Amino acid sequence: NAGIEMYPNPNNGTFKVNVTDGSGNYSIEVVDLSGRVVYQQGNITPGTAHQVELQNKAKGVYMVRLKGDGLNVTQRIVID
């Protein structure tokens, strides 16, 4: 199982995602509560913090989906 860090949470629209271990690249999707994808990035290498920029999005709760080889995780993040 991969270790996952997302920080800070809550945040102002900028946060970092890091898969600390695992094999193979992964992708990130950020989805609002209506199910609309508001951010997408692929081919991210485990062990490096990836910065997500969502300053132009509304305050609220978003779901962050991480998908890759042996990785399929959804976590909640708050923009305030």
All heavy atoms as a GROMACS GRO file, in nm:
protein
  608
    1ASN      N    1   0.084  -0.119   0.000
    1ASN     CA    2   0.000   0.000   0.000
    1ASN      C    3   0.088   0.125   0.000
    1ASN      O    4   0.183   0.134   0.076
    1ASN     CB    5  -0.091   0.002   0.122
    1ASN     CG    6  -0.201  -0.101   0.113
    1ASN    OD1    7  -0.231  -0.153   0.006
    1ASN    ND2    8  -0.260  -0.132   0.226
    2ALA      N    9   0.053   0.218  -0.082
    2ALA     CA   10   0.129   0.343  -0.090
    2ALA      C   11   0.093   0.435   0.025
    2ALA      O   12  -0.021   0.441   0.069
    2ALA     CB   13   0.099   0.411  -0.222
    3GLY      N   14   0.191   0.509   0.075
    3GLY     CA   15   0.166   0.614   0.172
    3GLY      C   16   0.130   0.742   0.098
    3GLY      O   17   0.192   0.775  -0.003
    4ILE      N   18   0.030   0.814   0.147
    4ILE     CA   19  -0.018   0.934   0.078
    4ILE      C   20  -0.018   1.051   0.175
    4ILE      O   21  -0.067   1.040   0.287
    4ILE     CB   22  -0.160   0.910   0.024
    4ILE    CG1   23  -0.155   0.800  -0.081
    4ILE    CG2   24  -0.217   1.038  -0.035
    4ILE    CD1   25  -0.290   0.747  -0.120
    5GLU      N   26   0.038   1.163   0.128
    5GLU     CA   27   0.037   1.288   0.205
    5GLU      C   28  -0.033   1.394   0.121
    5GLU      O   29  -0.004   1.408   0.002
    5GLU     CB   30   0.180   1.336   0.233
    5GLU     CG   31   0.265   1.239   0.310
    5GLU     CD   32   0.411   1.282   0.317
    5GLU    OE1   33   0.456   1.360   0.230
    5GLU    OE2   34   0.479   1.237   0.410
    6MET      N   35  -0.126   1.468   0.182
    6MET     CA   36  -0.188   1.585   0.119
    6MET      C   37  -0.186   1.696   0.222
    6MET      O   38  -0.242   1.680   0.330
    6MET     CB   39  -0.332   1.556   0.077
    6MET     CG   40  -0.342   1.474  -0.048
    6MET     SD   41  -0.504   1.476  -0.127
    6MET     CE   42  -0.616   1.450   0.006
    7TYR      N   43  -0.124   1.807   0.187
    7TYR     CA   44  -0.108   1.915   0.286
    7TYR      C   45  -0.093   2.049   0.214
    7TYR      O   46  -0.049   2.051   0.099
    7TYR     CB   47   0.015   1.886   0.373
    7TYR     CG   48   0.142   1.866   0.294
    7TYR    CD1   49   0.227   1.973   0.266
    7TYR    CD2   50   0.176   1.739   0.244
    7TYR    CE1   51   0.344   1.954   0.192
    7TYR    CE2   52   0.292   1.721   0.170
    7TYR     CZ   53   0.375   1.829   0.145
    7TYR     OH   54   0.490   1.811   0.072
    8PRO      N   55  -0.129   2.160   0.277
    8PRO     CA   56  -0.210   2.165   0.400
    8PRO      C   57  -0.356   2.135   0.370
    8PRO      O   58  -0.400   2.148   0.257
    8PRO     CB   59  -0.193   2.309   0.446
    8PRO     CG   60  -0.170   2.387   0.320
    8PRO     CD   61  -0.094   2.294   0.228
    9ASN      N   62  -0.427   2.096   0.469
    9ASN     CA   63  -0.570   2.068   0.458
    9ASN      C   64  -0.637   2.110   0.589
    9ASN      O   65  -0.610   2.047   0.691
    9ASN     CB   66  -0.593   1.920   0.432
    9ASN     CG   67  -0.736   1.889   0.394
    9ASN    OD1   68  -0.814   1.978   0.363
    9ASN    ND2   69  -0.771   1.761   0.398
   10PRO      N   70  -0.717   2.214   0.587
   10PRO     CA   71  -0.764   2.295   0.474
   10PRO      C   72  -0.655   2.385   0.417
   10PRO      O   73  -0.550   2.402   0.478
   10PRO     CB   74  -0.879   2.378   0.533
   10PRO     CG   75  -0.851   2.384   0.678
   10PRO     CD   76  -0.778   2.257   0.714
   11ASN      N   77  -0.684   2.444   0.299
   11ASN     CA   78  -0.587   2.528   0.231
   11ASN      C   79  -0.658   2.642   0.157
   11ASN      O   80  -0.780   2.649   0.157
   11ASN     CB   81  -0.504   2.443   0.135
   11ASN     CG   82  -0.590   2.380   0.028
   11ASN    OD1   83  -0.638   2.449  -0.061
   11ASN    ND2   84  -0.612   2.250   0.037
   12ASN      N   85  -0.578   2.728   0.092
   12ASN     CA   86  -0.634   2.843   0.021
   12ASN      C   87  -0.647   2.818  -0.130
   12ASN      O   88  -0.664   2.913  -0.206
   12ASN     CB   89  -0.547   2.967   0.046
   12ASN     CG   90  -0.407   2.950  -0.010
   12ASN    OD1   91  -0.372   2.846  -0.065
   12ASN    ND2   92  -0.324   3.052   0.003
   13GLY      N   93  -0.635   2.695  -0.172
   13GLY     CA   94  -0.642   2.660  -0.314
   13GLY      C   95  -0.512   2.605  -0.368
   13GLY      O   96  -0.506   2.561  -0.482
   14THR      N   97  -0.407   2.610  -0.287
   14THR     CA   98  -0.279   2.552  -0.324
   14THR      C   99  -0.244   2.445  -0.221
   14THR      O  100  -0.244   2.473  -0.101
   14THR     CB  101  -0.168   2.659  -0.325
   14THR    OG1  102  -0.201   2.758  -0.422
   14THR    CG2  103  -0.034   2.598  -0.362
   15PHE      N  104  -0.220   2.324  -0.269
   15PHE     CA  105  -0.181   2.216  -0.178
   15PHE      C  106  -0.089   2.119  -0.250
   15PHE      O  107  -0.078   2.122  -0.372
   15PHE     CB  108  -0.303   2.144  -0.119
   15PHE     CG  109  -0.392   2.077  -0.219
   15PHE    CD1  110  -0.376   1.942  -0.248
   15PHE    CD2  111  -0.492   2.147  -0.284
   15PHE    CE1  112  -0.459   1.878  -0.340
   15PHE    CE2  113  -0.575   2.085  -0.376
   15PHE     CZ  114  -0.558   1.950  -0.403
   16LYS      N  115  -0.023   2.036  -0.174
   16LYS     CA  116   0.070   1.938  -0.230
   16LYS      C  117   0.018   1.798  -0.206
   16LYS      O  118  -0.042   1.770  -0.102
   16LYS     CB  119   0.209   1.955  -0.170
   16LYS     CG  120   0.272   2.086  -0.210
   16LYS     CD  121   0.415   2.094  -0.174
   16LYS     CE  122   0.469   2.229  -0.224
   16LYS     NZ  123   0.611   2.237  -0.216
   17VAL      N  124   0.045   1.711  -0.303
   17VAL     CA  125   0.011   1.569  -0.295
   17VAL      C  126   0.140   1.492  -0.315
   17VAL      O  127   0.217   1.520  -0.407
   17VAL     CB  128  -0.091   1.529  -0.403
   17VAL    CG1  129  -0.120   1.381  -0.397
   17VAL    CG2  130  -0.219   1.610  -0.389
   18ASN      N  131   0.164   1.396  -0.228
   18ASN     CA  132   0.284   1.314  -0.240
   18ASN      C  133   0.249   1.169  -0.210
   18ASN      O  134   0.196   1.138  -0.104
   18ASN     CB  135   0.391   1.363  -0.142
   18ASN     CG  136   0.523   1.291  -0.161
   18ASN    OD1  137   0.547   1.226  -0.261
   18ASN    ND2  138   0.610   1.302  -0.062
   19VAL      N  139   0.275   1.082  -0.306
   19VAL     CA  140   0.267   0.938  -0.282
   19VAL      C  141   0.408   0.898  -0.241
   19VAL      O  142   0.501   0.907  -0.322
   19VAL     CB  143   0.219   0.862  -0.407
   19VAL    CG1  144   0.227   0.712  -0.384
   19VAL    CG2  145   0.077   0.903  -0.442
   20THR      N  146   0.425   0.862  -0.115
   20THR     CA  147   0.560   0.844  -0.060
   20THR      C  148   0.625   0.713  -0.100
   20THR      O  149   0.746   0.699  -0.091
   20THR     CB  150   0.558   0.856   0.093
   20THR    OG1  151   0.467   0.759   0.146
   20THR    CG2  152   0.514   0.995   0.135
   21ASP      N  153   0.546   0.617  -0.140
   21ASP     CA  154   0.602   0.491  -0.191
   21ASP      C  155   0.504   0.432  -0.291
   21ASP      O  156   0.401   0.490  -0.318
   21ASP     CB  157   0.634   0.394  -0.077
   21ASP     CG  158   0.515   0.365   0.012
   21ASP    OD1  159   0.409   0.428  -0.006
   21ASP    OD2  160   0.525   0.279   0.100
   22GLY      N  161   0.535   0.321  -0.346
   22GLY     CA  162   0.450   0.262  -0.449
   22GLY      C  163   0.533   0.246  -0.576
   22GLY      O  164   0.644   0.297  -0.586
   23SER      N  165   0.478   0.176  -0.671
   23SER     CA  166   0.552   0.150  -0.794
   23SER      C  167   0.478   0.212  -0.911
   23SER      O  168   0.357   0.205  -0.921
   23SER     CB  169   0.568   0.000  -0.815
   23SER     OG  170   0.443  -0.061  -0.826
   24GLY      N  171   0.551   0.272  -1.000
   24GLY     CA  172   0.493   0.330  -1.120
   24GLY      C  173   0.434   0.467  -1.097
   24GLY      O  174   0.405   0.506  -0.984
   25ASN      N  175   0.418   0.539  -1.206
   25ASN     CA  176   0.360   0.672  -1.199
   25ASN      C  177   0.212   0.665  -1.165
   25ASN      O  178   0.148   0.560  -1.178
   25ASN     CB  179   0.380   0.745  -1.332
   25ASN     CG  180   0.524   0.780  -1.357
   25ASN    OD1  181   0.608   0.772  -1.267
   25ASN    ND2  182   0.555   0.818  -1.479
   26TYR      N  183   0.159   0.778  -1.121
   26TYR     CA  184   0.017   0.784  -1.086
   26TYR      C  185  -0.043   0.912  -1.142
   26TYR      O  186   0.028   1.000  -1.191
   26TYR     CB  187  -0.003   0.774  -0.935
   26TYR     CG  188   0.053   0.889  -0.855
   26TYR    CD1  189  -0.029   0.994  -0.815
   26TYR    CD2  190   0.187   0.895  -0.820
   26TYR    CE1  191   0.022   1.101  -0.742
   26TYR    CE2  192   0.238   1.000  -0.747
   26TYR     CZ  193   0.155   1.103  -0.709
   26TYR     OH  194   0.205   1.208  -0.636
   27SER      N  195  -0.175   0.923  -1.136
   27SER     CA  196  -0.244   1.042  -1.183
   27SER      C  197  -0.330   1.098  -1.070
   27SER      O  198  -0.367   1.027  -0.977
   27SER     CB  199  -0.333   1.011  -1.304
   27SER     OG  200  -0.434   0.920  -1.267
   28ILE      N  201  -0.359   1.229  -1.082
   28ILE     CA  202  -0.442   1.299  -0.984
   28ILE      C  203  -0.561   1.357  -1.056
   28ILE      O  204  -0.547   1.415  -1.165
   28ILE     CB  205  -0.364   1.416  -0.919
   28ILE    CG1  206  -0.245   1.366  -0.839
   28ILE    CG2  207  -0.456   1.499  -0.829
   28ILE    CD1  208  -0.158   1.478  -0.785
   29GLU      N  209  -0.678   1.343  -0.996
   29GLU     CA  210  -0.799   1.414  -1.038
   29GLU      C  211  -0.856   1.481  -0.915
   29GLU      O  212  -0.865   1.419  -0.810
   29GLU     CB  213  -0.906   1.318  -1.091
   29GLU     CG  214  -0.892   1.276  -1.231
   29GLU     CD  215  -1.011   1.193  -1.277
   29GLU    OE1  216  -1.096   1.155  -1.194
   29GLU    OE2  217  -1.016   1.165  -1.396
   30VAL      N  218  -0.896   1.607  -0.929
   30VAL     CA  219  -0.968   1.676  -0.823
   30VAL      C  220  -1.109   1.699  -0.875
   30VAL      O  221  -1.128   1.751  -0.986
   30VAL     CB  222  -0.901   1.809  -0.784
   30VAL    CG1  223  -0.979   1.877  -0.672
   30VAL    CG2  224  -0.756   1.786  -0.742
   31VAL      N  225  -1.208   1.656  -0.795
   31VAL     CA  226  -1.348   1.656  -0.837
   31VAL      C  227  -1.428   1.736  -0.735
   31VAL      O  228  -1.412   1.717  -0.614
   31VAL     CB  229  -1.400   1.511  -0.846
   31VAL    CG1  230  -1.544   1.506  -0.891
   31VAL    CG2  231  -1.312   1.428  -0.938
   32ASP      N  232  -1.517   1.823  -0.784
   32ASP     CA  233  -1.604   1.893  -0.691
   32ASP      C  234  -1.719   1.801  -0.649
   32ASP      O  235  -1.732   1.689  -0.702
   32ASP     CB  236  -1.653   2.026  -0.748
   32ASP     CG  237  -1.744   2.014  -0.869
   32ASP    OD1  238  -1.799   1.905  -0.894
   32ASP    OD2  239  -1.762   2.116  -0.938
   33LEU      N  240  -1.800   1.848  -0.556
   33LEU     CA  241  -1.904   1.759  -0.501
   33LEU      C  242  -2.016   1.729  -0.600
   33LEU      O  243  -2.096   1.638  -0.577
   33LEU     CB  244  -1.959   1.817  -0.371
   33LEU     CG  245  -1.860   1.814  -0.254
   33LEU    CD1  246  -1.926   1.869  -0.128
   33LEU    CD2  247  -1.806   1.675  -0.229
   34SER      N  248  -2.023   1.802  -0.711
   34SER     CA  249  -2.122   1.769  -0.815
   34SER      C  250  -2.067   1.665  -0.913
   34SER      O  251  -2.136   1.625  -1.005
   34SER     CB  252  -2.166   1.895  -0.889
   34SER     OG  253  -2.059   1.945  -0.967
   35GLY      N  254  -1.940   1.624  -0.894
   35GLY     CA  255  -1.880   1.522  -0.979
   35GLY      C  256  -1.801   1.576  -1.096
   35GLY      O  257  -1.750   1.500  -1.178
   36ARG      N  258  -1.787   1.709  -1.106
   36ARG     CA  259  -1.715   1.772  -1.217
   36ARG      C  260  -1.565   1.772  -1.188
   36ARG      O  261  -1.521   1.814  -1.081
   36ARG     CB  262  -1.765   1.914  -1.235
   36ARG     CG  263  -1.711   1.986  -1.355
   36ARG     CD  264  -1.784   2.118  -1.375
   36ARG     NE  265  -1.794   2.190  -1.250
   36ARG     CZ  266  -1.730   2.304  -1.222
   36ARG    NH1  267  -1.653   2.359  -1.313
   36ARG    NH2  268  -1.745   2.363  -1.106
   37VAL      N  269  -1.485   1.725  -1.283
   37VAL     CA  270  -1.339   1.725  -1.269
   37VAL      C  271  -1.290   1.869  -1.288
   37VAL      O  272  -1.315   1.931  -1.391
   37VAL     CB  273  -1.272   1.632  -1.371
   37VAL    CG1  274  -1.121   1.641  -1.363
   37VAL    CG2  275  -1.318   1.488  -1.350
   38VAL      N  276  -1.221   1.922  -1.185
   38VAL     CA  277  -1.172   2.060  -1.190
   38VAL      C  278  -1.020   2.066  -1.207
   38VAL      O  279  -0.965   2.173  -1.232
   38VAL     CB  280  -1.215   2.140  -1.065
   38VAL    CG1  281  -1.367   2.150  -1.057
   38VAL    CG2  282  -1.158   2.079  -0.938
   39TYR      N  283  -0.952   1.952  -1.194
   39TYR     CA  284  -0.806   1.947  -1.212
   39TYR      C  285  -0.769   1.804  -1.246
   39TYR      O  286  -0.824   1.710  -1.189
   39TYR     CB  287  -0.736   1.989  -1.082
   39TYR     CG  288  -0.585   1.985  -1.090
   39TYR    CD1  289  -0.513   2.095  -1.133
   39TYR    CD2  290  -0.514   1.870  -1.056
   39TYR    CE1  291  -0.375   2.092  -1.142
   39TYR    CE2  292  -0.376   1.866  -1.065
   39TYR     CZ  293  -0.307   1.977  -1.107
   39TYR     OH  294  -0.171   1.974  -1.116
   40GLN      N  295  -0.673   1.790  -1.338
   40GLN     CA  296  -0.627   1.657  -1.378
   40GLN      C  297  -0.479   1.665  -1.415
   40GLN      O  298  -0.437   1.760  -1.481
   40GLN     CB  299  -0.706   1.613  -1.502
   40GLN     CG  300  -0.742   1.471  -1.506
   40GLN     CD  301  -0.838   1.442  -1.621
   40GLN    OE1  302  -0.869   1.525  -1.703
   40GLN    NE2  303  -0.884   1.320  -1.626
   41GLN      N  304  -0.402   1.569  -1.369
   41GLN     CA  305  -0.259   1.562  -1.404
   41GLN      C  306  -0.217   1.417  -1.400
   41GLN      O  307  -0.251   1.345  -1.307
   41GLN     CB  308  -0.177   1.644  -1.306
   41GLN     CG  309  -0.028   1.643  -1.333
   41GLN     CD  310   0.007   1.718  -1.462
   41GLN    OE1  311  -0.041   1.827  -1.486
   41GLN    NE2  312   0.089   1.656  -1.545
   42GLY      N  313  -0.142   1.374  -1.499
   42GLY     CA  314  -0.096   1.237  -1.506
   42GLY      C  315   0.056   1.226  -1.503
   42GLY      O  316   0.126   1.326  -1.501
   43ASN      N  317   0.104   1.104  -1.502
   43ASN     CA  318   0.247   1.072  -1.506
   43ASN      C  319   0.327   1.139  -1.395
   43ASN      O  320   0.431   1.199  -1.419
   43ASN     CB  321   0.308   1.106  -1.643
   43ASN     CG  322   0.252   1.018  -1.751
   43ASN    OD1  323   0.234   0.898  -1.731
   43ASN    ND2  324   0.222   1.076  -1.864
   44ILE      N  325   0.279   1.129  -1.272
   44ILE     CA  326   0.347   1.186  -1.157
   44ILE      C  327   0.427   1.075  -1.090
   44ILE      O  328   0.378   0.965  -1.070
   44ILE     CB  329   0.246   1.248  -1.059
   44ILE    CG1  330   0.165   1.355  -1.133
   44ILE    CG2  331   0.318   1.306  -0.938
   44ILE    CD1  332   0.045   1.400  -1.058
   45THR      N  333   0.550   1.106  -1.057
   45THR     CA  334   0.642   1.008  -1.000
   45THR      C  335   0.625   1.000  -0.849
   45THR      O  336   0.624   1.104  -0.782
   45THR     CB  337   0.787   1.048  -1.032
   45THR    OG1  338   0.799   1.064  -1.173
   45THR    CG2  339   0.884   0.943  -0.984
   46PRO      N  340   0.611   0.879  -0.793
   46PRO     CA  341   0.605   0.865  -0.647
   46PRO      C  342   0.732   0.921  -0.582
   46PRO      O  343   0.840   0.915  -0.640
   46PRO     CB  344   0.595   0.714  -0.625
   46PRO     CG  345   0.541   0.660  -0.752
   46PRO     CD  346   0.596   0.749  -0.859
   47GLY      N  347   0.715   0.978  -0.463
   47GLY     CA  348   0.829   1.031  -0.388
   47GLY      C  349   0.858   1.177  -0.414
   47GLY      O  350   0.948   1.233  -0.353
   48THR      N  351   0.783   1.239  -0.505
   48THR     CA  352   0.799   1.382  -0.529
   48THR      C  353   0.666   1.451  -0.502
   48THR      O  354   0.562   1.406  -0.548
   48THR     CB  355   0.843   1.411  -0.674
   48THR    OG1  356   0.748   1.354  -0.764
   48THR    CG2  357   0.979   1.353  -0.705
   49ALA      N  358   0.671   1.561  -0.428
   49ALA     CA  359   0.549   1.636  -0.396
   49ALA      C  360   0.502   1.710  -0.520
   49ALA      O  361   0.578   1.782  -0.584
   49ALA     CB  362   0.574   1.731  -0.281
   50HIS      N  363   0.375   1.691  -0.556
   50HIS     CA  364   0.315   1.756  -0.672
   50HIS      C  365   0.224   1.868  -0.621
   50HIS      O  366   0.135   1.843  -0.540
   50HIS     CB  367   0.233   1.655  -0.754
   50HIS     CG  368   0.163   1.718  -0.870
   50HIS    ND1  369   0.229   1.753  -0.986
   50HIS    CD2  370   0.034   1.756  -0.886
   50HIS    CE1  371   0.141   1.808  -1.069
   50HIS    NE2  372   0.023   1.811  -1.010
   51GLN      N  373   0.248   1.990  -0.667
   51GLN     CA  374   0.166   2.103  -0.623
   51GLN      C  375   0.045   2.119  -0.711
   51GLN      O  376   0.055   2.122  -0.834
   51GLN     CB  377   0.248   2.232  -0.623
   51GLN     CG  378   0.170   2.349  -0.566
   51GLN     CD  379   0.259   2.459  -0.517
   51GLN    OE1  380   0.350   2.434  -0.439
   51GLN    NE2  381   0.236   2.580  -0.563
   52VAL      N  382  -0.072   2.130  -0.647
   52VAL     CA  383  -0.199   2.151  -0.715
   52VAL      C  384  -0.241   2.296  -0.691
   52VAL      O  385  -0.240   2.342  -0.577
   52VAL     CB  386  -0.307   2.054  -0.662
   52VAL    CG1  387  -0.440   2.080  -0.728
   52VAL    CG2  388  -0.263   1.909  -0.684
   53GLU      N  389  -0.277   2.366  -0.799
   53GLU     CA  390  -0.317   2.507  -0.791
   53GLU      C  391  -0.464   2.519  -0.827
   53GLU      O  392  -0.503   2.496  -0.940
   53GLU     CB  393  -0.235   2.591  -0.890
   53GLU     CG  394  -0.086   2.583  -0.870
   53GLU     CD  395  -0.035   2.677  -0.763
   53GLU    OE1  396  -0.111   2.766  -0.721
   53GLU    OE2  397   0.081   2.661  -0.722
   54LEU      N  398  -0.546   2.557  -0.728
   54LEU     CA  399  -0.690   2.573  -0.751
   54LEU      C  400  -0.741   2.705  -0.694
   54LEU      O  401  -0.854   2.713  -0.649
   54LEU     CB  402  -0.767   2.457  -0.685
   54LEU     CG  403  -0.738   2.317  -0.734
   54LEU    CD1  404  -0.813   2.215  -0.651
   54LEU    CD2  405  -0.775   2.302  -0.880
   55GLN      N  406  -0.660   2.811  -0.698
   55GLN     CA  407  -0.702   2.938  -0.639
   55GLN      C  408  -0.827   2.995  -0.704
   55GLN      O  409  -0.899   3.070  -0.640
   55GLN     CB  410  -0.590   3.044  -0.648
   55GLN     CG  411  -0.475   3.020  -0.560
   55GLN     CD  412  -0.365   2.945  -0.633
   55GLN    OE1  413  -0.383   2.893  -0.741
   55GLN    NE2  414  -0.248   2.938  -0.572
   56ASN      N  415  -0.852   2.962  -0.829
   56ASN     CA  416  -0.969   3.017  -0.898
   56ASN      C  417  -1.096   2.936  -0.874
   56ASN      O  418  -1.199   2.965  -0.933
   56ASN     CB  419  -0.941   3.027  -1.049
   56ASN     CG  420  -0.911   2.891  -1.110
   56ASN    OD1  421  -0.875   2.796  -1.040
   56ASN    ND2  422  -0.924   2.880  -1.241
   57LYS      N  423  -1.091   2.837  -0.788
   57LYS     CA  424  -1.209   2.754  -0.761
   57LYS      C  425  -1.280   2.803  -0.635
   57LYS      O  426  -1.221   2.865  -0.547
   57LYS     CB  427  -1.169   2.607  -0.743
   57LYS     CG  428  -1.102   2.547  -0.864
   57LYS     CD  429  -1.189   2.558  -0.987
   57LYS     CE  430  -1.117   2.505  -1.110
   57LYS     NZ  431  -1.181   2.545  -1.234
   58ALA      N  432  -1.408   2.772  -0.626
   58ALA     CA  433  -1.489   2.813  -0.511
   58ALA      C  434  -1.443   2.744  -0.384
   58ALA      O  435  -1.391   2.632  -0.388
   58ALA     CB  436  -1.636   2.779  -0.537
   59LYS      N  437  -1.462   2.812  -0.271
   59LYS     CA  438  -1.434   2.749  -0.142
   59LYS      C  439  -1.528   2.631  -0.124
   59LYS      O  440  -1.642   2.632  -0.170
   59LYS     CB  441  -1.456   2.849  -0.029
   59LYS     CG  442  -1.358   2.963  -0.032
   59LYS     CD  443  -1.384   3.060   0.081
   59LYS     CE  444  -1.284   3.175   0.074
   59LYS     NZ  445  -1.302   3.269   0.185
   60GLY      N  446  -1.478   2.527  -0.057
   60GLY     CA  447  -1.562   2.411  -0.032
   60GLY      C  448  -1.481   2.283  -0.025
   60GLY      O  449  -1.359   2.283  -0.015
   61VAL      N  450  -1.554   2.172  -0.031
   61VAL     CA  451  -1.494   2.039  -0.020
   61VAL      C  452  -1.475   1.981  -0.159
   61VAL      O  453  -1.564   1.988  -0.244
   61VAL     CB  454  -1.585   1.946   0.064
   61VAL    CG1  455  -1.528   1.805   0.070
   61VAL    CG2  456  -1.604   2.003   0.204
   62TYR      N  457  -1.358   1.922  -0.182
   62TYR     CA  458  -1.326   1.857  -0.308
   62TYR      C  459  -1.272   1.718  -0.278
   62TYR      O  460  -1.218   1.693  -0.171
   62TYR     CB  461  -1.219   1.937  -0.384
   62TYR     CG  462  -1.270   2.070  -0.434
   62TYR    CD1  463  -1.275   2.180  -0.350
   62TYR    CD2  464  -1.315   2.086  -0.564
   62TYR    CE1  465  -1.324   2.303  -0.394
   62TYR    CE2  466  -1.363   2.207  -0.610
   62TYR     CZ  467  -1.367   2.315  -0.524
   62TYR     OH  468  -1.416   2.435  -0.570
   63MET      N  469  -1.289   1.628  -0.374
   63MET     CA  470  -1.237   1.492  -0.361
   63MET      C  471  -1.114   1.480  -0.451
   63MET      O  472  -1.118   1.518  -0.568
   63MET     CB  473  -1.342   1.389  -0.400
   63MET     CG  474  -1.472   1.400  -0.320
   63MET     SD  475  -1.450   1.400  -0.141
   63MET     CE  476  -1.405   1.231  -0.115
   64VAL      N  477  -1.006   1.428  -0.396
   64VAL     CA  478  -0.882   1.408  -0.470
   64VAL      C  479  -0.867   1.259  -0.495
   64VAL      O  480  -0.860   1.180  -0.401
   64VAL     CB  481  -0.761   1.463  -0.391
   64VAL    CG1  482  -0.633   1.441  -0.470
   64VAL    CG2  483  -0.780   1.610  -0.358
   65ARG      N  484  -0.866   1.221  -0.624
   65ARG     CA  485  -0.852   1.080  -0.662
   65ARG      C  486  -0.710   1.056  -0.710
   65ARG      O  487  -0.660   1.128  -0.797
   65ARG     CB  488  -0.947   1.045  -0.776
   65ARG     CG  489  -1.092   1.054  -0.742
   65ARG     CD  490  -1.174   1.015  -0.863
   65ARG     NE  491  -1.315   1.037  -0.839
   65ARG     CZ  492  -1.403   1.065  -0.934
   65ARG    NH1  493  -1.365   1.075  -1.059
   65ARG    NH2  494  -1.530   1.082  -0.903
   66LEU      N  495  -0.648   0.955  -0.655
   66LEU     CA  496  -0.513   0.914  -0.696
   66LEU      C  497  -0.524   0.776  -0.756
   66LEU      O  498  -0.576   0.684  -0.692
   66LEU     CB  499  -0.418   0.914  -0.577
   66LEU     CG  500  -0.411   1.046  -0.499
   66LEU    CD1  501  -0.328   1.028  -0.373
   66LEU    CD2  502  -0.355   1.155  -0.585
   67LYS      N  503  -0.476   0.761  -0.879
   67LYS     CA  504  -0.485   0.632  -0.948
   67LYS      C  505  -0.351   0.597  -1.009
   67LYS      O  506  -0.283   0.683  -1.064
   67LYS     CB  507  -0.590   0.638  -1.059
   67LYS     CG  508  -0.730   0.659  -1.011
   67LYS     CD  509  -0.827   0.660  -1.126
   67LYS     CE  510  -0.967   0.689  -1.078
   67LYS     NZ  511  -1.063   0.698  -1.188
   68GLY      N  512  -0.315   0.471  -0.997
   68GLY     CA  513  -0.191   0.422  -1.057
   68GLY      C  514  -0.181   0.272  -1.037
   68GLY      O  515  -0.277   0.206  -1.000
   69ASP      N  516  -0.062   0.218  -1.061
   69ASP     CA  517  -0.038   0.075  -1.045
   69ASP      C  518  -0.054   0.037  -0.899
   69ASP      O  519   0.028   0.074  -0.815
   69ASP     CB  520   0.102   0.042  -1.096
   69ASP     CG  521   0.128  -0.108  -1.098
   69ASP    OD1  522   0.030  -0.185  -1.104
   69ASP    OD2  523   0.245  -0.147  -1.092
   70GLY      N  524  -0.160  -0.034  -0.867
   70GLY     CA  525  -0.187  -0.075  -0.729
   70GLY      C  526  -0.235   0.038  -0.642
   70GLY      O  527  -0.234   0.027  -0.519
   71LEU      N  528  -0.277   0.149  -0.700
   71LEU     CA  529  -0.320   0.267  -0.624
   71LEU      C  530  -0.453   0.316  -0.679
   71LEU      O  531  -0.466   0.344  -0.798
   71LEU     CB  532  -0.214   0.378  -0.639
   71LEU     CG  533  -0.244   0.512  -0.574
   71LEU    CD1  534  -0.246   0.498  -0.422
   71LEU    CD2  535  -0.139   0.613  -0.616
   72ASN      N  536  -0.553   0.323  -0.592
   72ASN     CA  537  -0.683   0.379  -0.627
   72ASN      C  538  -0.743   0.432  -0.498
   72ASN      O  539  -0.811   0.360  -0.426
   72ASN     CB  540  -0.772   0.273  -0.692
   72ASN     CG  541  -0.900   0.334  -0.747
   72ASN    OD1  542  -0.922   0.455  -0.740
   72ASN    ND2  543  -0.985   0.249  -0.803
   73VAL      N  544  -0.715   0.559  -0.470
   73VAL     CA  545  -0.750   0.619  -0.342
   73VAL      C  546  -0.823   0.750  -0.368
   73VAL      O  547  -0.786   0.825  -0.458
   73VAL     CB  548  -0.623   0.646  -0.258
   73VAL    CG1  549  -0.656   0.718  -0.129
   73VAL    CG2  550  -0.551   0.516  -0.229
   74THR      N  551  -0.925   0.777  -0.286
   74THR     CA  552  -0.992   0.907  -0.289
   74THR      C  553  -0.987   0.966  -0.150
   74THR      O  554  -1.020   0.898  -0.052
   74THR     CB  555  -1.139   0.893  -0.335
   74THR    OG1  556  -1.141   0.832  -0.465
   74THR    CG2  557  -1.209   1.026  -0.340
   75GLN      N  558  -0.942   1.093  -0.141
   75GLN     CA  559  -0.938   1.163  -0.013
   75GLN      C  560  -1.003   1.299  -0.029
   75GLN      O  561  -1.007   1.355  -0.138
   75GLN     CB  562  -0.794   1.178   0.037
   75GLN     CG  563  -0.732   1.046   0.076
   75GLN     CD  564  -0.599   1.063   0.147
   75GLN    OE1  565  -0.548   1.173   0.164
   75GLN    NE2  566  -0.541   0.952   0.187
   76ARG      N  567  -1.049   1.353   0.083
   76ARG     CA  568  -1.118   1.480   0.085
   76ARG      C  569  -1.020   1.593   0.116
   76ARG      O  570  -0.930   1.578   0.198
   76ARG     CB  571  -1.226   1.474   0.193
   76ARG     CG  572  -1.321   1.586   0.197
   76ARG     CD  573  -1.427   1.558   0.300
   76ARG     NE  574  -1.370   1.568   0.432
   76ARG     CZ  575  -1.411   1.652   0.526
   76ARG    NH1  576  -1.513   1.730   0.504
   76ARG    NH2  577  -1.352   1.657   0.642
   77ILE      N  578  -1.039   1.707   0.048
   77ILE     CA  579  -0.959   1.826   0.079
   77ILE      C  580  -1.053   1.947   0.083
   77ILE      O  581  -1.153   1.948   0.014
   77ILE     CB  582  -0.843   1.845  -0.022
   77ILE    CG1  583  -0.740   1.940   0.033
   77ILE    CG2  584  -0.892   1.891  -0.157
   77ILE    CD1  585  -0.600   1.890   0.020
   78VAL      N  586  -1.020   2.043   0.167
   78VAL     CA  587  -1.105   2.160   0.188
   78VAL      C  588  -1.031   2.286   0.144
   78VAL      O  589  -0.917   2.309   0.186
   78VAL     CB  590  -1.147   2.173   0.335
   78VAL    CG1  591  -1.230   2.299   0.357
   78VAL    CG2  592  -1.224   2.049   0.380
   79ILE      N  593  -1.096   2.365   0.059
   79ILE     CA  594  -1.045   2.497   0.022
   79ILE      C  595  -1.127   2.599   0.100
   79ILE      O  596  -1.250   2.598   0.091
   79ILE     CB  597  -1.057   2.520  -0.129
   79ILE    CG1  598  -0.970   2.421  -0.206
   79ILE    CG2  599  -1.019   2.665  -0.164
   79ILE    CD1  600  -0.983   2.428  -0.355
   80ASP      N  601  -1.058   2.682   0.178
   80ASP     CA  602  -1.135   2.785   0.254
   80ASP      C  603  -1.077   2.923   0.241
   80ASP      O  604  -0.983   2.951   0.176
   80ASP     CB  605  -1.146   2.746   0.402
   80ASP     CG  606  -1.014   2.744   0.477
   80ASP    OD1  607  -0.912   2.782   0.420
   80ASP    OD2  608  -1.017   2.703   0.593
   0.00000   0.00000   0.00000
